[in-house]
Amino acid sequence: MTFFIKAIMSIHIQAEKGEIAPVVLLPGDPLRAKFVADTYLEEVLCYNRVRGMYGFTGIHQGVRVSVQGSGMGMPSMAIYVNELIQSYDVRCIIRIGSCGALQEEVEVHDLVFAMTASTDSVMNLERFPLGFTYSPAPTYTLLERAIQAAREEQLRYHVGSVLSTDSFYHDNSDLWKQWARFGTLAVEMETYQLYTLAAKFNIETLSILTVSDSLLTRKELNSEERQIGLQNMFDVVFSIIRSNMKEKEYIPTNNE
């Protein structure tokens, strides 16, 4: 008697081998992942529902692409990034998230392309000895393509450093001002570890963020706008995919 056992590849993602595309979009909110799949993808497969963290694969203008919720914060995000890379051979991850502005010229609805990230997290202390500070960066070609797409669409955007913090509610409510003094554009909760893991596993990555609120002006998007009112960010990321993301670029060669 022959038994068929579904080949689950990882603990937190229930996809079978081959169900996840080499290019993955990574929102924190699983409902944002569903919105992206429903709005931009055809022939959609929902490959993951574990813990309500939806994952979908579909076709966008001839290119296979997946979108996977990652949860809030670097520990949660790191779980999904590790499993996507190590269990499913993902070659490119683009974060599509939100951030809070730390500079006056960075306004609600603007785009921020993270050229690097600082952090208050201690997660990298397990990788680098005390006294060593690692400064992660994205893949330059993806950053260049994002800037080009934003310029072509005449969108407001900013390029520079972001702060990836472990604390959404911080006891020192003025601590962000120190980061602002050193030119940090915005604060969010995932990019530092995404860039670190991408460097570790030698994959391509970029963090594209929509400004959802400003710590200076106190303007903010409501919860519904945070989930689906991010049209400019989606336009940029799918412009990158349409013009540059051919799946063959991410199929491993025999030498890899």
N, C-alpha and C positions, 0 to 999 in steps of 0.2 A: 504494500500500500504506500502511495506517495502522498506526502503532505506538503501543501504550499504554505510557506511562512513569509509574511510580508517583511521585506528587508528594511526595517526601521534603522536609520543611520545614526541617530543621536538621541539624547535624553529629552530635550525640550522642543525638538522639531520632528514631526512624525512623517516627513516626506520620504519617499523611496528615492534611491539613486537615480539621477536624471530628471527628477521633477522640478528641481530648482535651476534656474538659468545661471550662466556665469556672471551676469550683471545683476546686482541686487540693489534696489532702493530701500533705504532703512529709515522709516519714520519711528518715532517713539510710540505714538498712539496707534494701537491696532485698528481702530476705526478709521484713521487716516489711511492706513494700508488698504482697507476695504474700499474707501472712497476712490483712491487712485486706481485700483483694479477695476471697479465698476465704471469709472469715467474714461480711462485711457487705454485699457487693454481689451483685446478680443480673445476668444477661445480660452477663457479664464479657468484655471484649475485652482481650487483652494486646497493646498497641500498641508496646511497646519491649522489646528484649532486648540492645541495643547495650552492650558491655562488662559484661554481666550486670546492668545497672542497670534492673531491671524497672519498667514502667509499665503501669497497667491503667485502663480506664474501665468503669463499670457503673452500675447503678441502685440507689439506696437509698431505699426507700419513695417511689418516684415521682420522685426527683431524680437527675439525672445527676451523677456525681462521679468524678473521677480520683484515682489515688494513684500517686505517682512517687518512686522512690528517688533520693536526691541524693548519696550518698557522705558521707564524713566530712570536716568542715572547710569553712571559708568559700570557698576557691577552687573546690572541687568543687561545692558547693551553688550558687555563683553562676553556674556554667556552665548548670545546669539551669533555674534561675530566669530567667536572661536568655532562654534559648531558649523556655521555656514562655510567657513574656509576649510576646516580640517575634515569634515564629514561629507561635504557636498562640492568641493573643488571650486568654490566661488572665486572669481578672479578680480572683481571690481565691485566695491561697495560705495554708494553715494548716500550720505545722510541727508534727509529732507526734514528739517526740524524748525523749531522756533527759538527765539532768543530775546533777551532784554537789552535794550540799548544803554550804553554807558557814556556815549558822546552826544553832544547837542545836535550835531549835523546828521546823526543816524536816527531816522524817523520811523514811526510805526508804518508797516507795510514795505519798508525798504528791504533789499536783499543784502545779506552779508556772506561773503565767500571767505572762509577761514584759511588764511595763509599759514597760520600756526596756531597753537593753543597753549595757554598756561593753565595751571591747576592748583587747587588746594588739597587735592586727593593724595593719599599715601600709597595708592595701588602700585605705582612703579618702584616702590622701595624693595619689592621682592625681585625686581629685575636688575636694579642698579644699586651699588653700595651707597651707604650714607655719605653725603658730600658730592655725589654725582647727580647732575640734573640733565634729564633728557628733554630735548626740544623737538617735538614731532612736527611733521609737515605733510601736506597732501601731495598728490601726484601733480607735477607742474602742468602737464598737458591737459589734464581735466580742468585745472584752475584757469588756464588760458582759454579753453573752449567755453567755459562758463562766462567769462568776461566778454568774449566775443558775442555770445548769444544775448547777453544783457544789453550790450551796445546796439546790436541789430534791432532789438525789440524796444529800444529807448527806455529801458527800465532804470530806476534808481538803485544803485548798488554801491557797496563798500568792500574793500579788500584789506585785510589786516589780521591782527591777533584777536582771539576770543578767549574768554575765561571759562574753563569747564570746572564747575564746582560740585562738591558732594552735598551741599546744603542749600535746599530751596528756601528754607526759613532759617536765617542766620541770627545768632544772638547779637552780633554787632551789626546793626543795620546800616552803618556808614562805611563798612569795610570796602565796599565796591569802589569808593572814591579813590582809594589808593591805586587800584587797578586802572581806573580811568585816567589818573595823572600820568601813567606810563603808556597811554595811548591805546589801551584795550578797547575795542569797539563795542563788544557786547558780552553778555554772560549767558551760558547754557550749561548742560550737564553731561554731555557725551563725547564731544569731539576729541579731547585729549587721548582717551583710550582707543578710540577708533583709529586715529592716526598712528598710535603706538603699535597696535596689533597689525595694522596694514604694513608697517615697516618690518615687523617681526616676520611676517609670512610672505613678504614681497608681493603684495597685491596692490592694485590701484585704488585710490580713495580720494574723496572730496567731501567736505561738509558745506552744504548750501542751506542757509538759514533765512527765515523770514522774521523780521522784527515784530514781535507780538505785543511788546510794551516798552515803555521808556522809564528808567529809574529817575530821569531828570524831569520830564514833563508830566509823568504819571498817566499818560494816555495808554490805552490798552485795547486789544481785541477781546471780544467776548469768547466764550468757550466754543460756540458754533463757528465763529470766524477762524479760530485757531485750528479747528478740525478741517474745514473745507474752504475757507476763504484765503487760500494761499496760491492763487492762480499764477502769479508771476514766477514763483519758485518752480511750479510744475512746468510752466512753459520753458524755462531755462533747462531743466533736467531732461525733458523729452527732446528738446532741440539738440542737446549733446548726444542723446541716444540715436536720434534719427540720422544725424550727419556723420557720426564717428564710431558708434558702438556696433560694429559688425561682430556677430558671435564668434566667427572664425578667429578673431584676434585673441580670444580667451580660451581656445581649445589647446590643452598642453601638447607640446611637441614630444617626440620620442626622446629628446635630450633632457626633458624636465623630470 
